[in-house]
Amino acid sequence: MFMESASVYHSKAGLTEPSGLTARLEGGYWVVSDDTSSVFAIDKQGHLIERIDVDPSVPDLEGVAGISATQHLVLLSEKDAAIVEFNAESGRVTASHPILAMKGGDSIDFGKDGPEGIAIDEKGLVWVLKRF
């Protein structure tokens, strides 16, 4: 059942290609745009709350997921095929994990597109989406 929709596009803030979205503890959503190294907070009506710049060495953000009841996020860098741990409160990258270097990662072929999405399940397992 469709309830409502809101635009998450904010060109003046640099949110021009929204590519990942997850719920925020405070309400609203965290959004990433694959044309900027920033994380954006928006409310449920799509209004921009804040923009947090991520280290520019983390390119092409394709996905975002929240880690339980914290301000910690995992970001997905499509270009680097890496899972990036990010503290939204401090605005700092705390770790980066290249997917292909992980155990079993050498068996993954992302093709020309790279990884396309990320989620965390109720057990805390991180899932990465590959385009087929």
Order of alpha helices (4+ residues) and beta strands (2+ residues): beta-beta-beta-beta-beta-beta-beta-beta-beta-beta
